[in-house]
Amino acid sequence: MHITFRQLTVLEAVARNLSFTKAALELHLTQPAVSMQIKQIEESIGLPLFEQIGKKIFLTEAGQEMYNYCRSIQQQLEEAENVIENLKGIKHGKLTIAVASTANYFAPRILAAFSNEHQSIKIDLDVTNRQGLLQHLEKNDTDIVIMGLPPTGMELMAESFMENPLVLIAAPEHHLAKKQNVSIHDLEQETFILREQGSGTRTAIERFFTEQGTKILTTINMNSNEAIKQAVQAGLGLGIVSIHTLEMELELNRLAIVSADALFPILRHWYIVYRKGKRLSPTGLAFKNFLINNANKLWSIPS
């Protein structure tokens, strides 16, 4: 099998876009040139890579296998480039990270401090939900993922770098906001405003109530922490959120943390996560070390 790296680049672009036209535009080639490269690969391996159904093209089994190898080869070349750059020292490079939406309340502050120390490094940040983070880990297309509890069933490296307490919040005028030592029985009839099913915070909360031998009777689902805080502030119910999301609201007395010392906070942690066996780029390794050594200095938990 005789295939050039340029042909693999063309194949990767067509397979990722599932379009000859989009691949041609991305690679600054004509569509006939892209089609010719794919045809030459197919002749070399003796199997079709794509099939057309209607106006859409799909990968064949051989095409999917070749696409997987294309991605693997590209990642290995990127690792080789990173190793060479590491020998030169961290003078320039790119940091690609993905963070949970809740982590975005502190991540920009840490990234700004890191950027001040490494001004020539370019940063590519994706703020997404848990499903998006899992997709990044599956594709292995970021240096580092910052998230809550790492998933099981994937071969990952995970290192805790900061506590992530989940606290019970209410509007300042809510009757539980003024009560001391709120018990689990005080909460059983309350309405809770929670993140959507599948989020890391929601999973931790449901596990917590199960361990307490009870469950929430009434819930309102929201897909962001900001929506939860606004709803709690409006008096729709109680919320359970990361304390990292509350800096401004506590300072302005828009929300109150309910006193329930026997129950809260639910103590979780923030983790640096990446695929096991992945060789971090020089910038990725530098940021990992920076995060571990400085996160708690750059972000203090609101009182």
TORPADREN-84297 format. One record per residue: x, y, z of N, C-alpha, C in turn. Coordinates in Angstrom, 2 decimals. Example, Ala and Ser with C-alpha at 12.3 -4.5 7.8 and 13.67 -1.06 7.14 Angstrom:
REM residues 2
n_px, n_py, n_pz, ca_px, ca_py, ca_pz, c_px, c_py, c_pz
13.19, -5.69, 7.80, 12.30, -4.50, 7.80, 13.20, -3.30, 7.80
12.85, -2.25, 7.08, 13.67, -1.06, 7.14, 12.90, 0.03, 7.87
END
This chain:
REM residues 303
n_px, n_py, n_pz, ca_px, ca_py, ca_pz, c_px, c_py, c_pz
0.85, -1.19, 0.00, 0.00, 0.00, 0.00, 0.89, 1.24, 0.00
0.77, 2.05, -1.05, 1.59, 3.25, -1.19, 0.68, 4.47, -1.11
0.74, 5.16, 0.03, -0.09, 6.34, 0.26, 0.78, 7.46, 0.80
0.65, 8.64, 0.25, 1.43, 9.78, 0.71, 0.73, 10.46, 1.89
1.50, 11.25, 2.64, 0.92, 11.98, 3.76, -0.11, 12.99, 3.25
0.16, 13.59, 2.08, -0.80, 14.55, 1.52, -2.13, 13.86, 1.23
-2.08, 12.62, 0.71, -3.32, 11.89, 0.45, -4.07, 11.60, 1.75
-3.32, 11.29, 2.81, -3.96, 11.06, 4.11, -4.61, 12.33, 4.63
-3.98, 13.47, 4.39, -4.55, 14.76, 4.80, -5.86, 15.01, 4.08
-5.88, 14.71, 2.78, -7.11, 14.88, 1.99, -8.19, 13.93, 2.50
-7.82, 12.67, 2.74, -8.78, 11.69, 3.23, -9.37, 12.12, 4.56
-8.54, 12.61, 5.47, -9.01, 13.04, 6.79, -10.02, 14.18, 6.65
-9.74, 15.13, 5.76, -10.63, 16.28, 5.59, -11.98, 15.85, 5.00
-11.95, 14.96, 4.01, -13.20, 14.50, 3.40, -14.01, 13.68, 4.40
-13.33, 12.80, 5.15, -14.03, 11.95, 6.11, -14.62, 12.77, 7.25
-13.90, 13.78, 7.71, -14.39, 14.61, 8.81, -15.58, 15.46, 8.38
-15.51, 15.99, 7.16, -16.59, 16.85, 6.66, -17.70, 16.08, 5.97
-17.40, 14.83, 5.58, -18.31, 14.04, 4.75, -18.77, 14.86, 3.55
-17.78, 15.52, 2.95, -18.07, 16.37, 1.80, -16.78, 16.63, 1.03
-16.80, 16.34, -0.27, -15.65, 16.65, -1.12, -15.51, 18.17, -1.28
-16.65, 18.85, -1.38, -16.63, 20.30, -1.59, -16.04, 21.03, -0.39
-16.50, 20.68, 0.82, -15.99, 21.34, 2.02, -14.51, 21.03, 2.23
-14.11, 19.79, 1.95, -12.70, 19.43, 2.09, -11.84, 20.23, 1.11
-12.33, 20.40, -0.11, -11.59, 21.16, -1.11, -11.41, 22.61, -0.67
-12.46, 23.21, -0.14, -12.38, 24.59, 0.34, -11.40, 24.70, 1.51
-11.46, 23.74, 2.42, -10.59, 23.77, 3.60, -9.12, 23.63, 3.22
-8.84, 22.80, 2.20, -7.46, 22.52, 1.81, -6.97, 23.42, 0.67
-7.86, 24.32, 0.21, -7.52, 25.23, -0.90, -7.15, 24.44, -2.16
-7.97, 23.43, -2.45, -7.80, 22.60, -3.64, -9.09, 22.64, -4.45
-9.01, 22.19, -5.68, -10.23, 22.04, -6.47, -10.89, 20.73, -6.10
-12.20, 20.65, -6.33, -12.90, 19.41, -6.01, -12.40, 18.23, -6.85
-12.12, 18.42, -8.16, -11.56, 17.31, -8.93, -10.23, 16.81, -8.38
-9.40, 17.74, -7.85, -8.12, 17.32, -7.27, -8.34, 16.46, -6.03
-9.32, 16.84, -5.22, -9.64, 16.05, -4.03, -10.17, 14.68, -4.44
-11.06, 14.65, -5.40, -11.62, 13.38, -5.87, -10.53, 12.47, -6.42
-9.56, 13.04, -7.13, -8.46, 12.25, -7.69, -7.61, 11.63, -6.59
-7.34, 12.40, -5.52, -6.53, 11.87, -4.42, -7.24, 10.69, -3.75
-8.55, 10.83, -3.54, -9.32, 9.75, -2.92, -9.33, 8.52, -3.83
-9.49, 8.74, -5.12, -9.50, 7.63, -6.07, -8.18, 6.89, -6.05
-7.07, 7.61, -5.96, -5.76, 6.98, -5.93, -5.58, 6.13, -4.66
-6.10, 6.63, -3.52, -6.03, 5.83, -2.28, -6.85, 4.55, -2.43
-8.04, 4.68, -2.99, -8.90, 3.51, -3.16, -8.26, 2.48, -4.08
-7.59, 2.95, -5.14, -6.90, 2.03, -6.03, -5.74, 1.34, -5.32
-5.09, 2.08, -4.42, -3.95, 1.52, -3.71, -4.37, 0.43, -2.72
-5.49, 0.66, -2.01, -5.90, -0.33, -1.01, -6.86, -1.37, -1.59
-7.45, -1.08, -2.73, -8.33, -2.04, -3.38, -9.72, -2.11, -2.81
-10.15, -1.07, -2.08, -11.50, -1.03, -1.51, -12.04, 0.40, -1.59
-13.35, 0.56, -1.73, -13.92, 1.92, -1.72, -13.90, 2.50, -0.31
-13.70, 3.80, -0.22, -13.66, 4.49, 1.07, -14.97, 5.19, 1.38
-15.71, 5.56, 0.34, -16.96, 6.29, 0.53, -18.05, 5.67, -0.34
-19.27, 5.85, 0.09, -20.42, 5.47, -0.73, -21.42, 6.62, -0.73
-22.07, 6.82, -1.83, -23.02, 7.91, -1.96, -24.45, 7.37, -1.95
-25.26, 7.96, -1.05, -26.67, 7.61, -0.96, -27.45, 8.91, -1.12
-28.15, 9.02, -2.23, -28.79, 10.29, -2.53, -27.74, 11.34, -2.79
-27.84, 12.46, -2.09, -26.87, 13.53, -2.25, -25.79, 13.51, -1.17
-25.87, 12.54, -0.27, -24.91, 12.49, 0.84, -23.91, 11.37, 0.64
-22.69, 11.57, 1.19, -21.68, 10.51, 1.14, -21.46, 9.98, 2.56
-21.10, 8.72, 2.66, -20.89, 8.06, 3.93, -19.60, 7.26, 3.85
-18.96, 7.08, 4.99, -17.76, 6.26, 5.05, -18.14, 4.78, 4.96
-17.39, 4.03, 4.18, -17.51, 2.58, 4.20, -16.74, 2.07, 5.41
-16.79, 0.78, 5.66, -16.02, 0.21, 6.77, -14.53, 0.47, 6.58
-14.05, 0.29, 5.35, -12.64, 0.57, 5.06, -12.33, 2.04, 5.25
-13.27, 2.90, 4.84, -13.09, 4.33, 5.00, -12.98, 4.74, 6.45
-13.82, 4.14, 7.31, -13.77, 4.45, 8.74, -12.45, 4.03, 9.34
-11.97, 2.83, 8.94, -10.68, 2.36, 9.46, -9.54, 3.29, 9.03
-9.55, 3.70, 7.77, -8.50, 4.59, 7.28, -8.58, 5.96, 7.96
-9.80, 6.41, 8.22, -9.98, 7.70, 8.91, -9.38, 7.63, 10.31
-9.61, 6.52, 11.01, -9.04, 6.35, 12.35, -7.52, 6.41, 12.31
-6.92, 5.74, 11.30, -5.46, 5.77, 11.17, -4.96, 7.17, 10.83
-5.71, 7.90, 10.00, -5.32, 9.28, 9.66, -5.22, 10.14, 10.91
-6.25, 10.03, 11.75, -6.25, 10.82, 12.98, -5.10, 10.43, 13.90
-4.84, 9.13, 14.00, -3.75, 8.65, 14.85, -2.39, 9.15, 14.35
-2.18, 9.10, 13.04, -0.91, 9.56, 12.46, -0.73, 11.05, 12.69
-1.80, 11.83, 12.51, -1.71, 13.27, 12.74, -1.37, 13.59, 14.18
-1.97, 12.87, 15.11, -1.69, 13.10, 16.53, -0.24, 12.76, 16.87
0.29, 11.68, 16.26, 1.67, 11.32, 16.51, 2.64, 12.36, 15.95
2.31, 12.91, 14.79, 3.14, 13.96, 14.23, 3.11, 15.22, 15.09
1.92, 15.53, 15.65, 1.81, 16.68, 16.55, 2.63, 16.44, 17.81
2.62, 15.21, 18.33, 3.43, 14.89, 19.50, 4.91, 15.04, 19.19
5.33, 14.59, 17.99, 6.73, 14.72, 17.59, 7.12, 16.19, 17.53
6.23, 17.01, 16.97, 6.50, 18.45, 16.89, 6.63, 19.04, 18.29
5.74, 18.60, 19.21, 5.79, 19.11, 20.58, 7.08, 18.73, 21.28
7.55, 17.50, 21.05, 8.81, 17.06, 21.66, 9.96, 17.95, 21.19
9.99, 18.24, 19.90, 11.05, 19.09, 19.36, 10.96, 20.50, 19.95
9.73, 21.02, 20.05, 9.56, 22.34, 20.65, 9.99, 22.34, 22.10
9.76, 21.22, 22.79, 10.15, 21.12, 24.19, 11.66, 21.22, 24.34
12.38, 20.65, 23.37, 13.84, 20.72, 23.40, 14.32, 22.17, 23.21
13.51, 22.96, 22.54, 13.86, 24.37, 22.31, 13.49, 25.25, 23.50
12.62, 24.74, 24.37, 12.11, 25.56, 25.46, 10.76, 26.14, 25.11
9.99, 26.55, 26.13, 8.65, 27.07, 25.91, 8.74, 28.54, 25.53
8.84, 28.79, 24.26, 8.91, 30.17, 23.76, 7.65, 30.53, 22.99
7.04, 29.54, 22.38, 5.78, 29.77, 21.69, 5.06, 28.43, 21.59
3.82, 28.49, 21.24, 3.05, 27.25, 21.12, 1.58, 27.56, 21.29
0.79, 26.50, 21.41, -0.66, 26.64, 21.52, -1.17, 25.73, 22.62
-2.03, 26.26, 23.45, -2.66, 25.50, 24.52, -4.13, 25.32, 24.17
-4.54, 24.07, 24.04, -5.93, 23.76, 23.71, -6.57, 23.06, 24.91
-7.54, 23.72, 25.52, -8.19, 23.12, 26.69, -9.71, 23.22, 26.55
-10.39, 22.32, 27.23, -11.85, 22.35, 27.32, -12.21, 22.33, 28.80
-13.16, 23.15, 29.20, -13.54, 23.23, 30.61, -15.04, 23.10, 30.75
-15.45, 22.55, 31.89, -16.88, 22.50, 32.21, -17.40, 23.91, 32.37
-18.68, 24.11, 32.06, -19.25, 25.46, 32.12, -19.11, 26.06, 33.51
-19.22, 25.25, 34.56, -19.06, 25.77, 35.91, -17.63, 26.22, 36.17
-16.66, 25.50, 35.60, -15.25, 25.85, 35.78, -14.91, 27.17, 35.11
-15.75, 27.62, 34.19, -15.46, 28.87, 33.49, -15.58, 30.08, 34.40
-16.11, 29.90, 35.61, -16.17, 31.01, 36.56, -14.78, 31.34, 37.10
-13.86, 30.36, 37.10, -12.50, 30.65, 37.57, -11.43, 30.45, 36.51
-11.72, 29.68, 35.47, -10.71, 29.36, 34.46, -10.12, 30.60, 33.78
-10.92, 31.60, 33.36, -10.32, 32.77, 32.70, -9.29, 33.49, 33.56
-9.54, 33.55, 34.88, -8.60, 34.22, 35.77, -7.27, 33.47, 35.80
-7.35, 32.15, 35.83, -6.12, 31.34, 35.85, -5.41, 31.41, 34.51
-6.18, 31.37, 33.42, -5.58, 31.46, 32.09, -4.90, 32.81, 31.88
-5.50, 33.87, 32.42, -4.89, 35.19, 32.28, -3.55, 35.25, 33.00
-3.49, 34.65, 34.19, -2.23, 34.65, 34.94, -1.18, 33.81, 34.22
-1.62, 32.68, 33.66, -0.68, 31.83, 32.91, -0.20, 32.56, 31.67
-1.10, 33.24, 30.99, -0.75, 33.97, 29.77, 0.24, 35.09, 30.05
0.14, 35.70, 31.22, 1.09, 36.76, 31.58, 2.51, 36.24, 31.71
2.63, 34.96, 32.11, 3.96, 34.35, 32.24, 4.46, 33.79, 30.91
3.54, 33.49, 29.99, 3.90, 32.91, 28.69, 3.14, 33.67, 27.60
3.56, 34.89, 27.35, 2.78, 35.80, 26.51, 2.72, 35.38, 25.05
3.67, 34.55, 24.60, 3.67, 34.16, 23.18, 2.81, 32.94, 22.90
2.25, 32.32, 23.95, 1.43, 31.11, 23.77, 0.00, 31.51, 23.42
-0.54, 30.85, 22.41, -1.93, 31.08, 22.01, -2.82, 30.07, 22.74
-3.98, 30.55, 23.18, -4.88, 29.71, 23.97, -6.19, 29.49, 23.21
-6.57, 28.23, 23.10, -7.85, 27.85, 22.48, -8.71, 27.21, 23.57
-9.77, 27.91, 23.99, -10.60, 27.47, 25.11, -12.00, 27.12, 24.63
-12.48, 25.93, 25.01, -13.86, 25.53, 24.72, -14.58, 25.32, 26.04
-15.65, 26.08, 26.27, -16.48, 25.94, 27.46, -17.71, 25.13, 27.06
-17.91, 23.99, 27.70, -18.97, 23.10, 27.24, -19.54, 22.31, 28.42
-20.57, 21.52, 28.14, -21.17, 20.69, 29.19, -20.41, 19.36, 29.29
-20.90, 18.50, 30.17, -20.18, 17.25, 30.42, -20.09, 16.39, 29.16
-21.18, 16.34, 28.39, -21.16, 15.53, 27.17, -20.11, 16.04, 26.21
-19.98, 17.36, 26.11, -18.95, 17.93, 25.24, -17.55, 17.58, 25.72
-17.35, 17.57, 27.03, -16.04, 17.20, 27.58, -15.70, 15.75, 27.27
-16.70, 14.88, 27.38, -16.48, 13.46, 27.08, -16.12, 13.27, 25.61
-16.72, 14.07, 24.73, -16.39, 13.98, 23.31, -14.96, 14.43, 23.06
-14.51, 15.47, 23.76, -13.12, 15.90, 23.62, -12.17, 14.79, 24.07
-12.49, 14.14, 25.17, -11.64, 13.06, 25.66, -11.64, 11.88, 24.69
-12.79, 11.58, 24.13, -12.90, 10.48, 23.17, -12.05, 10.77, 21.93
-12.12, 12.00, 21.43, -11.37, 12.38, 20.23, -9.90, 12.67, 20.52
-9.59, 12.90, 21.81, -8.21, 13.22, 22.20, -7.71, 14.46, 21.44
-8.57, 15.49, 21.37, -8.23, 16.66, 20.56, -7.91, 17.91, 21.39
-7.71, 17.73, 22.71, -7.30, 18.84, 23.55, -6.06, 18.44, 24.35
-5.33, 19.45, 24.83, -4.21, 19.16, 25.74, -4.75, 18.65, 27.07
-5.73, 19.40, 27.60, -6.24, 19.13, 28.94, -7.74, 19.41, 28.97
-8.45, 18.62, 29.78, -9.86, 18.89, 30.09, -9.95, 19.19, 31.58
-10.69, 20.25, 31.93, -10.95, 20.57, 33.33, -12.40, 20.25, 33.62
-12.62, 19.35, 34.57, -13.98, 18.89, 34.83, -14.12, 18.41, 36.28
-15.35, 18.09, 36.66, -15.60, 17.49, 37.96, -15.21, 16.02, 37.93
-16.07, 15.17, 38.44, -15.73, 13.75, 38.54, -15.43, 13.16, 37.17
-14.21, 12.61, 36.95, -13.88, 12.01, 35.65, -14.75, 10.79, 35.38
-15.02, 10.50, 34.11, -15.87, 9.36, 33.78, -15.15, 8.03, 34.00
-15.92, 7.00, 34.23, -15.36, 5.66, 34.28, -15.48, 5.04, 32.89
-14.77, 3.96, 32.67, -14.88, 3.27, 31.39, -13.97, 3.82, 30.32
-13.15, 4.83, 30.64, -12.16, 5.36, 29.70, -10.80, 5.34, 30.38
-9.76, 5.06, 29.62, -8.41, 5.06, 30.18, -7.90, 6.50, 30.23
-7.93, 7.07, 31.45, -7.64, 8.48, 31.62, -6.62, 8.71, 32.73
-5.95, 9.84, 32.63, -5.15, 10.35, 33.74, -5.94, 11.51, 34.34
-6.13, 11.49, 35.66, -6.91, 12.53, 36.33, -6.20, 12.93, 37.62
-6.06, 14.23, 37.81, -5.38, 14.74, 39.00, -6.19, 15.90, 39.57
-6.53, 15.79, 40.86, -7.28, 16.85, 41.52, -6.38, 18.05, 41.77
-6.93, 19.26, 41.56, -6.12, 20.46, 41.80, -6.83, 21.48, 42.68
-8.14, 21.32, 42.95, -8.84, 22.30, 43.76, -10.17, 21.73, 44.24
-10.59, 22.10, 45.44, -11.88, 21.66, 45.94, -13.01, 22.37, 45.19
-14.16, 21.68, 45.12, -15.33, 22.22, 44.44, -16.56, 21.96, 45.31
-16.77, 22.75, 46.36, -17.90, 22.50, 47.26, -19.22, 22.90, 46.61
-20.22, 22.03, 46.73, -21.58, 22.34, 46.30, -22.37, 22.81, 47.51
-23.00, 23.98, 47.41, -23.70, 24.55, 48.55, -25.18, 24.73, 48.22
-25.97, 24.80, 49.28, -27.42, 25.00, 49.16, -27.71, 26.50, 49.20
-28.41, 27.00, 48.18, -28.67, 28.44, 48.11, -30.17, 28.73, 48.08
-30.51, 29.93, 48.54, -31.90, 30.38, 48.55, -31.91, 31.88, 48.35
-33.08, 32.42, 48.03, -33.25, 33.88, 48.03, -33.10, 34.36, 49.47
-32.51, 35.54, 49.71, -32.29, 36.02, 51.08, -33.56, 36.05, 51.93
-34.74, 36.24, 51.31, -35.99, 36.31, 52.07, -36.64, 34.93, 52.25
-36.07, 33.86, 51.69, -36.64, 32.51, 51.83, -36.61, 32.10, 53.30
-37.64, 31.37, 53.75, -37.74, 31.04, 55.19, -36.57, 30.18, 55.67
-35.95, 29.38, 54.78, -34.81, 28.56, 55.21, -33.51, 29.36, 55.25
-33.49, 30.51, 54.58, -32.27, 31.31, 54.57, -31.96, 31.87, 55.96
-32.99, 32.00, 56.79, -32.82, 32.57, 58.13, -32.78, 31.49, 59.22
-32.96, 30.25, 58.82, -32.98, 29.17, 59.80, -31.60, 28.57, 59.98
-31.28, 28.21, 61.21, -29.99, 27.59, 61.51, -30.15, 26.06, 61.52
-29.09, 25.38, 61.08, -29.04, 23.92, 61.13, -30.24, 23.26, 60.43
-30.44, 23.60, 59.19, -31.50, 23.00, 58.38, -31.23, 21.50, 58.25
-32.28, 20.70, 58.40, -32.14, 19.24, 58.34, -32.64, 18.72, 57.01
-32.39, 17.44, 56.78, -32.84, 16.80, 55.55, -34.37, 16.81, 55.47
-35.03, 16.75, 56.63, -36.51, 16.75, 56.65, -37.05, 18.12, 56.26
-36.29, 19.17, 56.55, -36.72, 20.52, 56.15, -36.73, 20.67, 54.64
-35.96, 19.84, 53.95, -35.81, 19.98, 52.50, -36.76, 19.12, 51.69
-37.40, 18.16, 52.34, -38.17, 17.15, 51.60, -39.35, 17.73, 50.83
-39.92, 18.81, 51.32, -41.09, 19.38, 50.65, -40.75, 20.61, 49.80
-39.47, 20.91, 49.70, -39.05, 22.10, 48.96, -38.91, 21.81, 47.46
-39.07, 22.84, 46.67, -38.82, 22.76, 45.23, -37.35, 23.07, 44.98
-36.71, 22.23, 44.18, -35.29, 22.42, 43.87, -35.12, 22.76, 42.39
-34.25, 23.70, 42.13, -33.91, 24.08, 40.76, -32.52, 23.53, 40.49
-32.42, 22.59, 39.55, -31.19, 21.83, 39.35, -30.76, 21.85, 37.88
-29.49, 21.48, 37.68, -28.99, 21.32, 36.32, -29.68, 20.14, 35.65
-29.54, 20.09, 34.31, -30.21, 19.06, 33.52, -29.67, 17.66, 33.85
-30.48, 16.65, 33.54, -30.06, 15.27, 33.72, -28.77, 15.02, 32.93
-27.83, 14.30, 33.54, -26.59, 13.97, 32.85, -25.44, 14.88, 33.22
-25.73, 16.05, 33.80, -24.64, 16.95, 34.20, -23.93, 16.38, 35.42
-22.67, 16.73, 35.58, -21.90, 16.21, 36.71, -22.48, 16.66, 38.04
-22.91, 17.93, 38.12, -23.49, 18.44, 39.36, -24.79, 17.72, 39.70
-25.63, 17.50, 38.71, -26.91, 16.82, 38.94, -26.67, 15.40, 39.45
-25.73, 14.71, 38.86, -25.42, 13.34, 39.29, -24.96, 13.31, 40.74
-24.10, 14.27, 41.12, -23.61, 14.33, 42.50, -24.74, 14.62, 43.48
-25.66, 15.49, 43.10, -26.78, 15.85, 43.97, -27.72, 14.66, 44.17
-28.04, 13.96, 43.09, -28.94, 12.81, 43.20, -28.31, 11.72, 44.06
-27.00, 11.52, 43.89, -26.30, 10.52, 44.71, -26.35, 10.93, 46.18
-26.20, 12.23, 46.45, -26.22, 12.72, 47.83, -27.57, 12.45, 48.49
-28.67, 12.76, 47.81, -29.99, 12.55, 48.42, -30.29, 11.07, 48.59
-29.81, 10.26, 47.66, -29.99, 8.81, 47.81, -29.27, 8.32, 49.06
-28.05, 8.81, 49.30, -27.29, 8.42, 50.49, -27.97, 8.89, 51.78
-28.75, 9.98, 51.67, -29.49, 10.48, 52.84, -30.80, 9.73, 53.05
-31.11, 8.79, 52.16, -32.32, 7.99, 52.30, -33.58, 8.71, 51.89
-33.44, 9.72, 51.03, -34.62, 10.46, 50.57, -34.41, 10.87, 49.13
-35.39, 11.56, 48.57, -35.24, 12.08, 47.22, -36.02, 13.37, 47.07
-35.63, 14.16, 46.11, -36.30, 15.44, 45.87, -37.64, 15.17, 45.21
-38.71, 15.77, 45.74, -40.03, 15.53, 45.21, -40.35, 16.43, 44.01
-39.93, 17.68, 44.08, -40.26, 18.64, 43.03, -38.99, 19.30, 42.50
-38.80, 19.25, 41.20, -37.61, 19.86, 40.62, -37.99, 20.68, 39.39
-37.21, 21.70, 39.17, -37.27, 22.48, 37.93, -35.89, 22.38, 37.30
-35.81, 21.95, 36.06, -34.52, 21.74, 35.41, -34.08, 22.99, 34.65
-32.82, 23.31, 34.78, -32.21, 24.43, 34.06, -30.91, 23.94, 33.42
-30.53, 24.55, 32.29, -29.33, 24.07, 31.59, -28.11, 24.94, 31.82
-28.17, 25.84, 32.82, -26.99, 26.64, 33.13, -27.05, 27.09, 34.58
-25.89, 27.38, 35.15, -25.83, 27.88, 36.52, -26.46, 29.26, 36.64
-26.28, 30.08, 35.61, -26.87, 31.41, 35.64, -28.38, 31.34, 35.72
-28.98, 30.41, 34.96, -30.43, 30.25, 35.00, -30.90, 29.80, 36.38
-30.14, 28.89, 37.00, -30.49, 28.42, 38.34, -30.45, 29.58, 39.33
-29.39, 30.37, 39.28, -29.25, 31.48, 40.23, -30.36, 32.51, 40.06
-30.71, 32.80, 38.81, -31.79, 33.75, 38.56, -33.12, 33.22, 39.10
-33.37, 31.93, 38.90, -34.63, 31.33, 39.36, -34.70, 31.31, 40.89
-33.58, 30.97, 41.53, -33.55, 30.97, 43.00, -33.74, 32.38, 43.52
-33.07, 33.33, 42.92, -33.19, 34.72, 43.33, -34.63, 35.23, 43.20
-35.35, 34.72, 42.18, -36.74, 35.12, 41.97, -37.70, 34.44, 42.93
-37.21, 33.46, 43.70, -38.06, 32.80, 44.68, -38.74, 31.53, 44.20
-38.26, 30.95, 43.09, -38.89, 29.74, 42.57, -38.55, 28.50, 43.38
-37.50, 28.54, 44.16, -37.13, 27.37, 44.95, -35.69, 27.47, 45.43
-35.17, 26.32, 45.88, -33.78, 26.23, 46.34, -32.90, 25.73, 45.21
-31.62, 26.00, 45.31, -30.66, 25.51, 44.33, -29.46, 24.90, 45.01
-28.76, 24.05, 44.29, -27.49, 23.49, 44.78, -26.48, 23.71, 43.67
-25.49, 24.55, 43.93, -24.51, 24.92, 42.90, -23.12, 24.94, 43.50
-22.13, 24.97, 42.62, -20.75, 25.12, 43.06, -20.57, 26.50, 43.66
-19.86, 26.56, 44.77, -19.62, 27.84, 45.42, -18.80, 28.78, 44.52
-18.09, 28.19, 43.54, -17.30, 29.02, 42.63, -18.17, 29.91, 41.74
-19.46, 29.60, 41.65, -20.34, 30.38, 40.78, -20.99, 31.56, 41.50
-20.70, 31.74, 42.80, -21.51, 32.64, 43.62, -20.80, 33.92, 44.04
-19.62, 34.18, 43.58, -18.84, 35.30, 44.10, -19.62, 36.62, 44.06
-20.17, 36.98, 42.93, -20.85, 38.26, 42.79, -22.16, 38.29, 43.58
-22.95, 37.20, 43.51, -24.26, 37.18, 44.17, -24.14, 37.28, 45.69
-23.12, 36.64, 46.26, -22.92, 36.73, 47.71, -22.46, 38.12, 48.11
-21.59, 38.68, 47.28, -21.07, 40.02, 47.57, -22.19, 41.06, 47.55
-23.15, 40.90, 46.62, -24.25, 41.86, 46.48, -25.49, 41.46, 47.29
-25.39, 40.37, 48.05, -26.50, 39.89, 48.88, -27.75, 39.56, 48.05
-27.54, 39.03, 46.86, -28.66, 38.61, 46.03, -29.08, 37.18, 46.32
-28.16, 36.40, 46.86, -28.43, 35.01, 47.23, -27.84, 34.75, 48.60
-28.37, 33.73, 49.28, -27.86, 33.34, 50.59, -27.52, 31.86, 50.59
-26.46, 31.50, 51.29, -26.13, 30.10, 51.49, -26.88, 29.60, 52.72
-27.67, 28.56, 52.54, -28.49, 28.03, 53.64, -27.60, 27.30, 54.63
-27.85, 27.54, 55.91, -27.08, 26.89, 56.97, -27.58, 25.46, 57.17
-26.79, 24.52, 56.71, -27.12, 23.10, 56.87, -25.82, 22.33, 57.03
-25.11, 22.62, 58.13, -23.75, 22.12, 58.30, -23.66, 20.61, 58.32
-24.72, 19.94, 58.76, -24.70, 18.47, 58.81, -24.83, 17.86, 57.42
-25.24, 18.67, 56.44, -25.50, 18.15, 55.09, -24.58, 18.75, 54.04
-24.34, 20.05, 54.13, -23.60, 20.76, 53.10, -22.38, 21.44, 53.71
-21.36, 21.70, 52.89, -21.32, 21.48, 51.44, -21.11, 20.02, 51.07
-21.56, 19.69, 49.84, -21.20, 18.41, 49.24, -19.82, 18.61, 48.63
-18.84, 17.95, 49.18, -17.45, 18.23, 48.77, -17.07, 17.43, 47.54
-16.75, 18.14, 46.47, -16.24, 17.53, 45.24, -14.89, 18.17, 44.94
-14.30, 17.79, 43.82, -13.01, 18.36, 43.41, -13.03, 18.67, 41.93
-12.15, 19.58, 41.54, -11.87, 19.84, 40.13, -10.67, 19.01, 39.72
-10.73, 18.47, 38.50, -9.68, 17.58, 38.02, -9.10, 18.06, 36.68
-7.80, 17.83, 36.54, -7.13, 17.91, 35.25, -7.23, 16.51, 34.65
-7.78, 16.41, 33.43, -8.03, 15.09, 32.84, -7.51, 15.06, 31.41
-6.87, 13.94, 31.04, -6.46, 13.71, 29.66, -6.30, 12.21, 29.45
-6.17, 11.81, 28.22, -6.11, 10.38, 27.90, -4.83, 9.75, 28.46
-4.97, 8.54, 28.99, -3.82, 7.81, 29.50, -2.87, 7.48, 28.34
-1.60, 7.71, 28.54, -0.61, 7.47, 27.50, -0.34, 8.69, 26.65
-1.16, 9.74, 26.81, -0.97, 10.97, 26.04, 0.29, 11.68, 26.52
1.10, 12.08, 25.58, 2.27, 12.88, 25.92, 1.88, 14.34, 25.81
1.79, 15.00, 26.96, 1.37, 16.39, 26.95, 2.36, 17.26, 26.18
1.84, 18.23, 25.45, 2.69, 19.19, 24.77, 3.44, 20.01, 25.82
4.51, 20.69, 25.45, 5.22, 21.53, 26.43, 4.30, 22.57, 27.07
3.42, 23.17, 26.25, 2.50, 24.16, 26.81, 1.47, 23.49, 27.72
1.01, 22.31, 27.32, 0.05, 21.58, 28.14, 0.64, 21.20, 29.48
1.89, 20.73, 29.47, 2.57, 20.35, 30.71, 2.82, 21.57, 31.59
3.22, 22.68, 30.95, 3.46, 23.91, 31.71, 2.18, 24.40, 32.37
1.05, 24.31, 31.64, -0.22, 24.77, 32.21, -0.67, 23.83, 33.32
-0.50, 22.55, 33.14, -0.87, 21.60, 34.18, -0.14, 21.92, 35.48
1.16, 22.11, 35.41, 1.95, 22.42, 36.60, 1.55, 23.76, 37.20
1.26, 24.72, 36.33, 0.83, 26.04, 36.79, -0.49, 25.93, 37.54
-1.39, 25.15, 37.01, -2.72, 24.97, 37.62, -2.60, 24.34, 38.99
-1.82, 23.30, 39.10, -1.66, 22.59, 40.37, -1.03, 23.50, 41.43
-0.06, 24.30, 41.02, 0.68, 25.12, 41.97, 0.00, 26.45, 42.31
-0.90, 26.93, 41.44, -1.40, 28.29, 41.62, -2.92, 28.44, 41.72
-3.68, 27.39, 41.41, -5.14, 27.53, 41.36, -5.71, 28.08, 42.66
-5.29, 27.53, 43.79, -5.83, 27.96, 45.07, -5.36, 29.36, 45.47
-4.25, 29.80, 44.90, -3.77, 31.15, 45.19, -4.54, 32.18, 44.38
-4.95, 31.80, 43.16, -5.60, 32.74, 42.27, -7.10, 32.81, 42.48
-7.65, 31.81, 43.17, -9.10, 31.80, 43.40, -9.37, 31.40, 44.83
-9.98, 32.27, 45.61, -10.33, 31.95, 46.99, -11.84, 31.73, 47.06
-12.25, 30.76, 47.86, -13.67, 30.46, 48.02, -14.37, 31.61, 48.72
-15.48, 32.11, 48.17, -16.19, 33.21, 48.81, -16.59, 32.86, 50.24
-16.53, 33.85, 51.13, -16.89, 33.60, 52.54, -18.41, 33.61, 52.68
END
